């Protein structure tokens, strides 16, 4: 074995937290848990009253850039999601699913 070869191996997905469990990041407002800190940070914005992302078309405001980008699709007129039963078309897949 060469000096550069590691003497231990582990799966990149092996939990490194005490007790072998997956790391939990908990929201202090509602106790919802997340496996990634980034997801907790994004979630925390839902508890904020700030809406720093305005739509340039209609002045609706959003807490997250992702939500603004999703909303912006409504202004393009494109409706790629169609109901197979009635033919009604929707700009977003989640609107079709609710339909």
Backbone as ProteinMPNN parsed JSONL, in Angstrom:
{"seq_chain_A": "XXXXXXXXXXXXXXXXXXXXXXXXXXXXXXXXXXXXXXXXXXXXXXXXXXXXXXXXXXXXXXXXXXXXXXXXXXXXXXXXXXXXXXXXXXXXXXXXXXX", "coords_chain_A": {"N_chain_A": [[0.848, -1.177, 0.0], [0.59, 2.227, -0.831], [1.923, 5.359, 0.442], [0.101, 7.331, -0.027], [-2.35, 6.163, -0.184], [-5.482, 5.886, 1.321], [-6.1, 4.551, 4.589], [-8.497, 3.905, 5.611], [-11.863, 3.37, 4.582], [-14.952, 4.683, 3.482], [-18.41, 5.026, 2.77], [-19.556, 7.729, 0.746], [-21.991, 8.56, 1.654], [-22.231, 7.893, 4.269], [-23.503, 8.453, 7.461], [-22.236, 10.968, 9.588], [-22.828, 11.831, 12.058], [-23.175, 11.799, 15.663], [-24.201, 8.7, 16.999], [-24.999, 7.718, 14.602], [-27.257, 8.583, 13.204], [-29.125, 10.559, 10.789], [-28.257, 13.921, 10.156], [-30.141, 16.485, 11.638], [-31.919, 19.413, 11.054], [-33.694, 21.743, 12.671], [-36.615, 23.71, 12.554], [-37.123, 26.525, 14.481], [-39.528, 27.751, 14.771], [-41.7, 26.121, 13.968], [-40.981, 23.515, 14.371], [-40.492, 21.795, 12.221], [-38.408, 19.497, 10.497], [-35.273, 19.237, 8.731], [-32.96, 17.726, 6.485], [-30.907, 19.064, 5.349], [-29.069, 22.027, 5.873], [-29.354, 24.21, 4.166], [-31.961, 23.863, 3.164], [-33.441, 24.306, 5.475], [-32.833, 27.022, 5.887], [-34.081, 28.17, 3.652], [-36.722, 27.451, 4.212], [-37.162, 28.928, 6.573], [-37.677, 31.473, 5.654], [-40.359, 31.393, 5.066], [-41.597, 32.0, 7.394], [-41.105, 34.62, 7.736], [-41.983, 38.095, 7.418], [-41.052, 39.576, 5.416], [-40.87, 40.363, 1.962], [-38.893, 40.377, -0.363], [-38.693, 40.105, -3.158], [-39.941, 41.448, -5.903], [-42.422, 41.168, -8.493], [-41.906, 42.282, -11.719], [-43.89, 42.707, -13.538], [-46.485, 42.702, -12.36], [-46.257, 43.58, -9.785], [-46.629, 41.845, -7.633], [-45.322, 40.329, -4.683], [-42.643, 38.332, -3.328], [-41.274, 35.943, -1.008], [-39.158, 34.281, -1.608], [-36.732, 33.888, -4.205], [-37.064, 31.748, -5.915], [-39.852, 31.384, -5.847], [-40.734, 33.744, -7.076], [-39.684, 33.366, -9.661], [-41.14, 31.126, -10.461], [-43.737, 32.209, -10.411], [-43.477, 34.144, -12.415], [-43.75, 32.788, -14.801], [-46.432, 32.814, -15.313], [-46.954, 35.14, -16.662], [-46.024, 34.879, -19.248], [-47.785, 33.753, -21.002], [-47.578, 31.249, -21.978], [-48.799, 27.976, -21.842], [-48.116, 25.083, -21.085], [-49.068, 22.788, -19.81], [-51.566, 20.467, -19.985], [-54.887, 19.421, -19.298], [-55.897, 16.162, -19.672], [-58.488, 15.298, -19.753], [-60.358, 17.42, -20.112], [-59.108, 19.29, -21.699], [-58.295, 21.791, -20.881], [-55.739, 24.217, -20.355], [-52.697, 24.934, -18.548], [-50.342, 27.143, -16.982], [-48.585, 26.213, -15.108], [-47.483, 23.111, -13.695], [-48.363, 22.41, -11.126], [-50.758, 23.763, -10.903], [-52.31, 22.428, -12.779], [-52.396, 19.928, -11.51], [-53.912, 20.557, -9.224], [-56.318, 21.165, -10.445]], "CA_chain_A": [[0.0, 0.0, 0.0], [1.42, 3.426, -0.896], [1.707, 6.328, 1.515], [-1.027, 8.193, -0.366], [-3.587, 5.391, -0.15], [-6.114, 5.968, 2.638], [-6.171, 3.278, 5.307], [-9.9, 3.64, 5.92], [-12.768, 3.738, 3.496], [-16.332, 4.828, 3.907], [-19.305, 5.485, 1.723], [-19.775, 9.174, 0.849], [-23.279, 8.823, 2.284], [-22.222, 7.407, 5.641], [-23.774, 9.534, 8.412], [-21.109, 11.279, 10.45], [-23.326, 12.405, 13.299], [-23.153, 10.847, 16.775], [-25.322, 7.768, 17.013], [-25.222, 7.204, 13.26], [-28.463, 9.102, 12.582], [-28.93, 11.653, 9.841], [-28.262, 15.238, 10.774], [-31.443, 17.14, 11.579], [-31.955, 20.858, 11.243], [-35.068, 21.942, 13.106], [-37.149, 25.068, 12.554], [-37.481, 26.939, 15.841], [-40.889, 28.291, 14.762], [-42.745, 25.104, 13.803], [-40.365, 22.21, 14.639], [-40.278, 20.976, 11.029], [-36.991, 19.153, 10.407], [-34.673, 19.168, 7.404], [-31.667, 17.05, 6.491], [-29.897, 20.009, 4.862], [-29.157, 23.369, 6.449], [-29.861, 25.097, 3.114], [-33.418, 23.734, 3.111], [-33.961, 24.999, 6.655], [-32.732, 28.463, 5.641], [-35.138, 28.516, 2.708], [-37.984, 27.31, 4.937], [-37.307, 30.006, 7.552], [-38.253, 32.634, 4.984], [-41.819, 31.296, 5.074], [-42.064, 32.585, 8.652], [-40.755, 36.037, 7.702], [-42.966, 38.978, 6.785], [-40.377, 40.254, 4.316], [-41.058, 39.847, 0.604], [-37.945, 41.227, -1.084], [-38.62, 39.825, -4.59], [-41.155, 41.915, -6.583], [-42.651, 40.863, -9.903], [-41.837, 43.517, -12.499], [-45.09, 42.802, -14.369], [-47.728, 42.973, -11.629], [-45.892, 44.037, -8.44], [-46.774, 40.843, -6.572], [-44.029, 40.197, -4.006], [-42.377, 36.971, -2.886], [-40.221, 35.766, -0.006], [-38.03, 33.551, -2.193], [-36.513, 34.092, -5.633], [-37.669, 30.597, -6.593], [-41.289, 31.624, -5.98], [-40.891, 34.78, -8.097], [-39.433, 32.764, -10.974], [-42.289, 30.267, -10.769], [-44.844, 33.122, -10.69], [-43.226, 34.869, -13.666], [-44.224, 31.977, -15.925], [-47.831, 33.141, -15.563], [-47.026, 36.309, -17.532], [-45.535, 34.588, -20.599], [-48.886, 33.283, -21.83], [-47.354, 29.847, -22.313], [-49.558, 27.043, -21.004], [-47.709, 23.773, -21.594], [-49.653, 21.677, -19.051], [-52.953, 20.327, -20.418], [-55.731, 18.382, -18.717], [-56.24, 15.181, -20.706], [-59.929, 15.032, -19.761], [-61.168, 18.525, -20.629], [-58.332, 20.109, -22.626], [-57.878, 23.074, -20.297], [-54.287, 24.316, -20.276], [-52.196, 25.653, -17.383], [-48.953, 27.6, -17.07], [-47.76, 25.448, -14.165], [-47.92, 21.748, -13.433], [-49.093, 22.305, -9.86], [-52.125, 24.23, -11.152], [-52.983, 21.298, -13.426], [-52.628, 18.898, -10.493], [-55.034, 21.006, -8.38], [-57.503, 21.125, -11.302]], "C_chain_A": [[0.891, 1.236, 0.0], [1.064, 4.372, 0.234], [0.513, 7.224, 1.229], [-2.36, 7.463, -0.346], [-4.204, 5.482, 1.238], [-6.22, 4.59, 3.275], [-7.593, 2.944, 5.714], [-10.731, 4.001, 4.702], [-14.167, 3.832, 4.077], [-17.146, 5.298, 2.718], [-19.469, 6.99, 1.855], [-21.09, 9.522, 1.533], [-23.356, 8.295, 3.71], [-22.504, 8.57, 6.586], [-22.583, 9.737, 9.342], [-21.554, 11.895, 11.768], [-23.266, 11.368, 14.406], [-24.394, 9.96, 16.747], [-25.67, 7.232, 15.645], [-26.474, 7.715, 12.574], [-28.15, 10.208, 11.598], [-29.037, 12.974, 10.583], [-29.641, 15.874, 10.613], [-31.27, 18.625, 11.855], [-33.415, 21.19, 11.512], [-35.447, 23.408, 13.098], [-37.595, 25.407, 13.967], [-38.899, 27.499, 15.919], [-41.955, 27.198, 14.748], [-42.247, 23.673, 14.016], [-40.262, 21.288, 13.427], [-38.782, 20.713, 10.902], [-36.558, 18.989, 8.956], [-33.337, 18.464, 7.51], [-30.555, 17.976, 6.026], [-30.14, 21.393, 5.449], [-29.737, 24.349, 5.428], [-31.39, 25.051, 3.045], [-34.077, 24.396, 4.312], [-33.934, 26.506, 6.424], [-33.827, 28.933, 4.689], [-36.501, 28.473, 3.395], [-38.213, 28.472, 5.899], [-37.902, 31.265, 6.931], [-39.775, 32.583, 4.969], [-42.41, 31.885, 6.352], [-41.802, 34.089, 8.711], [-41.887, 36.837, 7.058], [-42.356, 39.719, 5.605], [-40.675, 39.563, 2.996], [-40.182, 40.691, -0.321], [-37.901, 41.027, -2.602], [-39.916, 40.245, -5.283], [-41.221, 41.445, -8.034], [-42.669, 42.189, -10.657], [-43.094, 43.736, -13.343], [-46.316, 43.251, -13.574], [-47.504, 43.436, -10.194], [-46.269, 43.081, -7.312], [-45.388, 40.657, -5.961], [-43.897, 38.8, -3.414], [-41.23, 36.927, -1.894], [-38.97, 35.133, -0.608], [-37.955, 33.809, -3.695], [-37.15, 32.96, -6.434], [-39.16, 30.831, -6.835], [-41.578, 32.703, -7.019], [-40.705, 34.188, -9.489], [-40.596, 31.877, -11.402], [-43.492, 31.126, -11.158], [-44.694, 33.774, -12.06], [-43.697, 34.1, -14.891], [-45.677, 32.282, -16.269], [-47.969, 34.274, -16.571], [-46.585, 36.031, -18.969], [-46.657, 34.189, -21.546], [-48.745, 31.824, -22.231], [-48.109, 28.965, -21.32], [-49.278, 25.615, -21.468], [-48.364, 22.572, -20.909], [-51.148, 21.587, -19.362], [-53.655, 19.176, -19.705], [-56.162, 17.439, -19.845], [-57.743, 14.92, -20.792], [-60.73, 16.16, -20.406], [-60.414, 19.446, -21.586], [-57.89, 21.455, -22.083], [-56.367, 23.067, -20.095], [-53.888, 25.215, -19.107], [-50.734, 26.03, -17.585], [-48.04, 26.745, -16.197], [-48.365, 24.072, -13.91], [-48.708, 21.61, -12.15], [-50.528, 22.799, -10.017], [-52.939, 23.134, -11.847], [-53.318, 20.224, -12.398], [-53.795, 19.278, -9.579], [-56.355, 20.921, -9.137], [-58.103, 19.726, -11.274]], "O_chain_A": [[1.858, 1.291, 0.76], [0.041, 4.213, 0.899], [-0.037, 7.823, 2.153], [-3.405, 8.099, -0.48], [-3.537, 5.191, 2.231], [-6.406, 3.587, 2.585], [-7.87, 1.815, 6.122], [-10.337, 4.842, 3.894], [-14.511, 3.143, 5.038], [-16.619, 5.895, 1.779], [-19.519, 7.495, 2.976], [-21.284, 10.664, 1.95], [-24.438, 8.254, 4.296], [-21.81, 9.584, 6.523], [-21.996, 8.768, 9.824], [-20.73, 12.426, 12.512], [-23.302, 10.17, 14.125], [-25.502, 10.434, 16.498], [-26.547, 6.376, 15.524], [-26.74, 7.313, 11.441], [-27.037, 10.734, 11.576], [-29.818, 13.113, 11.524], [-30.235, 15.795, 9.538], [-30.558, 19.025, 12.777], [-34.276, 20.943, 10.668], [-34.693, 24.254, 13.578], [-38.358, 24.659, 14.579], [-39.42, 27.701, 17.015], [-42.982, 27.314, 15.417], [-43.012, 22.722, 13.856], [-39.97, 20.103, 13.59], [-37.973, 21.601, 11.169], [-37.354, 18.652, 8.079], [-32.648, 18.591, 8.523], [-29.381, 17.706, 6.279], [-31.275, 21.866, 5.511], [-30.525, 25.223, 5.789], [-32.036, 26.086, 2.886], [-35.152, 24.982, 4.186], [-34.906, 27.196, 6.732], [-34.431, 29.984, 4.905], [-37.336, 29.352, 3.184], [-39.339, 28.952, 6.029], [-38.562, 32.041, 7.621], [-40.421, 33.626, 4.869], [-43.591, 32.231, 6.389], [-42.239, 34.754, 9.65], [-42.652, 36.309, 6.251], [-43.062, 40.414, 4.874], [-40.726, 38.336, 2.921], [-40.669, 41.608, -0.982], [-37.138, 41.717, -3.278], [-40.892, 39.495, -5.264], [-40.199, 41.34, -8.712], [-43.378, 43.117, -10.266], [-43.33, 44.849, -13.814], [-47.096, 44.078, -14.046], [-48.468, 43.661, -9.462], [-46.232, 43.469, -6.145], [-44.383, 40.811, -6.655], [-44.886, 38.165, -3.047], [-40.327, 37.763, -1.931], [-37.854, 35.415, -0.17], [-38.978, 33.932, -4.369], [-37.709, 33.19, -7.506], [-39.673, 30.511, -7.907], [-42.553, 32.598, -7.764], [-41.485, 34.478, -10.397], [-40.99, 31.878, -12.569], [-44.191, 30.814, -12.123], [-45.677, 33.937, -12.784], [-44.01, 34.705, -15.916], [-46.11, 32.037, -17.395], [-48.983, 34.366, -17.263], [-46.764, 36.891, -19.832], [-46.5, 34.278, -22.764], [-49.682, 31.228, -22.762], [-48.059, 29.188, -20.11], [-50.097, 25.008, -22.158], [-48.225, 21.447, -21.387], [-51.909, 22.502, -19.049], [-53.088, 18.097, -19.533], [-56.725, 17.878, -20.848], [-58.222, 14.381, -21.79], [-61.67, 15.903, -21.158], [-61.029, 20.302, -22.223], [-57.175, 22.188, -22.766], [-55.785, 22.051, -19.715], [-54.622, 26.125, -18.722], [-49.986, 25.331, -18.268], [-46.861, 26.573, -16.507], [-49.583, 23.896, -13.91], [-49.624, 20.791, -12.072], [-51.425, 22.306, -9.333], [-54.114, 22.938, -11.54], [-54.417, 19.67, -12.419], [-54.585, 18.414, -9.198], [-57.395, 20.638, -8.543], [-59.113, 19.474, -11.932]]}, "name": "protein", "num_of_chains": 1, "seq": "XXXXXXXXXXXXXXXXXXXXXXXXXXXXXXXXXXXXXXXXXXXXXXXXXXXXXXXXXXXXXXXXXXXXXXXXXXXXXXXXXXXXXXXXXXXXXXXXXXX"}
